[in-house]
């Protein structure tokens, strides 16, 4: 009798152990690792190098990873490899306007550590938009290639901001010091890239205002993200100065 009771007690104890293990191990089939971050952003031109979306707290099997989003494998990106460090991706610079696309990388099962989803934003570096979308991707930092007016030397950096759907502004240009307005560019038809610089007062080169600068001209947006202008400057002291080139390249 004592022997049977001992056996029964042992079986009950084992039963509790099984229940306890099954309750505490409900995440055993989850990947041990996850993504270090939830999002990142790159330009198409980064296709010249391989970037890594890192894992944390271990590795992830390739079979646990799902790729989706608006970006297309083989057209917008290539998966170079998957190892213990993370996912290696290269981007394809196809010189086509595609707007901003995204690549969503997610785990088939939620990770017990780290993030289960990472979204990569891929920004097109082509500023020509045959579909007549917006100028939004023109905003950014530009390098001066040519400035015949000689306010800025080649290699200097200027900022271009978006004003509205048909206007952008070269914030620091020309390099006047009083009542500085920046140079406003009108891009009425983005499909052609044609630019009109309507006559505008861009401020003075001295505090007395006697050298107030009036600027006008024409130009175009060329690929990729290059602004080429032919400008005319009018100053009270020096008359009309036509045919002065300003060329900027987005960085």
C-alpha positions as CSV (number, residue, x, y, z in Angstrom):
1,X,0.0,0.0,0.0
2,X,2.8,2.4,1.0
3,X,4.5,1.5,-2.3
4,X,1.4,2.4,-4.4
5,X,1.0,5.7,-2.5
6,X,4.6,6.5,-3.2
7,X,4.2,5.8,-6.9
8,X,1.0,7.8,-7.1
9,X,2.7,10.8,-5.4
10,X,5.6,10.5,-7.8
11,X,3.3,10.5,-10.8
12,X,1.4,13.5,-9.5
13,X,4.7,15.4,-9.0
14,X,5.8,14.6,-12.5
15,X,2.5,15.8,-13.8
16,X,3.0,19.1,-12.1
17,X,6.5,19.3,-13.6
18,X,5.1,18.7,-17.1
19,X,2.4,21.3,-16.7
20,X,4.9,23.8,-15.3
21,X,7.3,23.3,-18.2
22,X,4.6,23.5,-20.8
23,X,3.3,26.8,-19.3
24,X,6.7,28.4,-19.0
25,X,8.0,27.4,-22.4
26,X,5.3,28.8,-24.6
27,X,7.9,30.9,-26.4
28,X,10.3,28.1,-27.2
29,X,9.5,28.2,-30.9
30,X,10.1,31.9,-31.3
31,X,13.4,33.2,-32.8
32,X,15.8,34.1,-30.1
33,X,17.1,37.2,-32.0
34,X,15.4,40.2,-33.5
35,X,16.3,43.4,-35.4
36,X,18.3,46.0,-33.6
37,X,16.1,48.8,-34.9
38,X,12.7,49.3,-36.3
39,X,13.5,51.4,-39.4
40,X,16.3,52.8,-41.6
41,X,16.5,54.9,-44.8
42,X,18.9,54.8,-47.7
43,X,19.3,56.4,-51.2
44,X,19.4,54.3,-54.3
45,X,23.0,55.4,-54.8
46,X,23.9,53.4,-51.7
47,X,23.7,50.4,-54.1
48,X,27.4,50.9,-54.6
49,X,27.9,49.3,-51.2
50,X,26.3,46.5,-49.1
51,X,24.4,47.6,-46.0
52,X,23.5,45.4,-43.0
53,X,20.3,45.3,-41.1
54,X,21.7,43.9,-37.8
55,X,20.3,41.3,-35.5
56,X,20.6,41.4,-31.7
57,X,20.7,38.6,-29.1
58,X,21.6,35.9,-31.5
59,X,20.9,34.8,-35.1
60,X,17.8,34.3,-37.2
61,X,17.2,31.5,-39.7
62,X,16.6,32.5,-43.3
63,X,13.4,30.5,-43.2
64,X,12.1,32.8,-40.5
65,X,12.4,36.0,-42.6
66,X,9.6,37.4,-44.8
67,X,10.3,40.3,-47.3
68,X,7.4,42.5,-48.6
69,X,6.6,46.1,-49.2
70,X,6.5,48.4,-52.3
71,X,10.1,47.8,-53.3
72,X,10.7,44.8,-55.6
73,X,13.6,42.3,-55.3
74,X,15.7,42.2,-58.4
75,X,14.5,45.7,-59.5
76,X,15.1,47.8,-56.4
77,X,17.3,45.7,-54.1
78,X,19.2,42.4,-53.9
79,X,19.6,40.2,-50.8
80,X,23.3,39.6,-50.6
81,X,23.2,37.2,-47.7
82,X,22.0,36.4,-44.2
83,X,24.3,35.5,-41.4
84,X,24.7,35.8,-37.6
85,X,25.3,39.5,-37.9
86,X,22.2,40.4,-39.9
87,X,20.8,40.7,-43.4
88,X,23.1,42.1,-46.1
89,X,21.3,44.2,-48.8
90,X,22.4,46.1,-51.8
91,X,20.2,48.6,-53.6
92,X,19.9,48.9,-57.4
93,X,20.3,52.4,-58.8
94,X,18.2,52.2,-62.0
95,X,17.9,56.0,-62.8
96,X,14.1,55.7,-63.0
97,X,11.7,57.8,-61.1
98,X,10.0,55.6,-58.6
99,X,9.3,58.0,-55.7
100,X,10.0,56.7,-52.2
101,X,9.6,52.9,-51.7
102,X,9.9,50.6,-48.7
103,X,11.1,47.2,-48.0
104,X,9.5,45.6,-44.9
105,X,11.5,42.8,-43.3
106,X,9.6,40.8,-40.7
107,X,10.0,37.6,-38.8
108,X,7.5,34.8,-39.4
109,X,7.1,34.6,-35.6
110,X,7.5,37.4,-33.1
111,X,11.0,37.5,-31.6
112,X,11.5,37.0,-27.9
113,X,14.3,39.6,-28.1
114,X,14.7,42.6,-30.3
115,X,12.2,43.9,-32.9
116,X,10.2,41.6,-35.1
117,X,9.8,44.1,-38.0
118,X,12.3,46.4,-39.6
119,X,11.2,48.8,-42.4
120,X,13.8,50.1,-44.9
121,X,12.8,53.3,-46.7
122,X,14.4,53.6,-50.2
123,X,14.6,57.1,-51.6
124,X,15.0,57.5,-55.4
125,X,18.0,59.7,-56.3
126,X,16.5,60.6,-59.7
127,X,14.9,64.0,-59.7
128,X,13.2,63.7,-63.1
129,X,9.6,62.8,-62.6
130,X,7.8,62.0,-65.9
131,X,4.6,61.3,-64.0
132,X,4.4,64.9,-62.7
133,X,4.6,64.1,-59.0
134,X,6.1,66.5,-56.5
135,X,9.4,68.3,-56.0
136,X,9.8,66.7,-52.5
137,X,12.9,64.8,-53.3
138,X,14.7,67.9,-54.5
139,X,15.2,69.1,-50.9
140,X,18.6,68.6,-49.4
141,X,22.2,69.6,-49.4
142,X,23.9,70.4,-52.7
143,X,27.5,70.9,-53.7
144,X,28.4,73.9,-55.8
145,X,29.9,72.7,-59.1
146,X,30.0,76.2,-60.8
147,X,29.2,79.7,-59.6
148,X,30.2,82.3,-62.2
149,X,28.9,85.0,-59.8
150,X,31.7,83.8,-57.5
151,X,29.7,84.1,-54.2
152,X,30.6,80.5,-53.5
153,X,33.6,78.4,-54.5
154,X,33.3,75.0,-56.1
155,X,32.8,72.4,-53.3
156,X,30.8,74.7,-51.1
157,X,27.5,73.4,-49.7
158,X,24.1,75.0,-50.2
159,X,20.6,74.0,-49.0
160,X,17.6,73.6,-51.3
161,X,14.2,73.7,-49.7
162,X,10.8,72.9,-51.1
163,X,8.3,75.8,-51.0
164,X,5.3,74.2,-52.6
165,X,4.4,71.9,-55.6
166,X,6.0,74.2,-58.2
167,X,8.7,76.1,-56.3
168,X,12.0,75.3,-54.7
169,X,14.5,77.8,-53.0
170,X,18.3,77.9,-52.9
171,X,18.4,79.1,-49.3
172,X,21.8,80.8,-49.1
173,X,22.1,82.0,-52.7
174,X,23.2,84.6,-53.7
175,X,25.5,85.3,-50.8
176,X,24.1,88.7,-49.9
177,X,24.2,89.8,-46.3
178,X,21.3,92.1,-45.8
179,X,17.6,91.2,-46.3
180,X,18.7,87.8,-47.7
181,X,15.8,86.1,-49.5
182,X,17.4,83.1,-51.1
183,X,16.9,82.3,-54.8
184,X,13.3,81.2,-55.7
185,X,13.0,78.7,-58.7
186,X,9.8,78.0,-60.5
187,X,9.5,74.5,-61.9
188,X,6.1,74.6,-63.6
189,X,6.4,71.3,-65.4
190,X,8.6,68.7,-63.6
191,X,8.4,66.3,-66.5
192,X,10.6,68.6,-68.6
193,X,12.7,69.9,-65.7
194,X,12.5,73.4,-67.0
195,X,13.2,76.2,-64.5
196,X,12.2,79.8,-64.6
197,X,13.9,82.3,-62.2
198,X,11.4,85.2,-62.1
199,X,13.0,88.6,-61.5
200,X,13.4,89.0,-57.7
201,X,15.2,91.1,-55.2
202,X,17.7,88.9,-53.4
203,X,19.0,91.4,-50.8
204,X,21.9,93.7,-50.5
205,X,25.7,93.3,-50.4
206,X,26.1,96.1,-47.9
207,X,24.1,97.7,-45.1
208,X,23.4,100.9,-47.0
209,X,21.3,98.9,-49.5
210,X,23.0,100.6,-52.5
211,X,24.0,97.3,-54.0
212,X,20.5,95.6,-53.9
213,X,20.7,92.6,-56.2
214,X,18.0,91.7,-58.7
215,X,18.3,88.2,-60.1
216,X,16.5,86.5,-63.0
217,X,17.2,83.6,-65.4
218,X,16.4,80.2,-66.7
219,X,17.6,76.7,-66.2
220,X,16.7,73.0,-65.9
221,X,16.8,70.0,-63.6
222,X,19.0,67.3,-65.0
223,X,19.7,63.8,-63.8
224,X,20.4,62.9,-61.2
225,X,19.3,65.8,-59.0
226,X,21.4,68.4,-60.7
227,X,20.3,72.1,-61.0
228,X,21.8,74.1,-63.9
229,X,21.0,77.8,-64.1
230,X,21.8,80.7,-66.4
231,X,21.4,83.8,-64.3
232,X,21.4,87.6,-64.8
233,X,22.4,89.9,-61.9
234,X,21.5,93.6,-61.9
235,X,23.3,95.9,-59.4
236,X,23.0,99.7,-59.2
237,X,26.7,100.1,-59.2
238,X,27.6,97.7,-61.9
239,X,24.7,97.4,-64.4
240,X,23.5,94.1,-65.9
241,X,25.6,91.0,-65.7
242,X,24.0,88.2,-67.9
243,X,25.0,84.7,-68.7
244,X,26.3,83.6,-65.3
245,X,26.2,79.9,-64.7
246,X,25.2,78.3,-61.4
247,X,25.4,74.5,-61.2
248,X,24.5,72.5,-58.1
249,X,24.7,68.8,-57.5
250,X,22.7,67.1,-54.8
251,X,24.9,65.2,-52.3
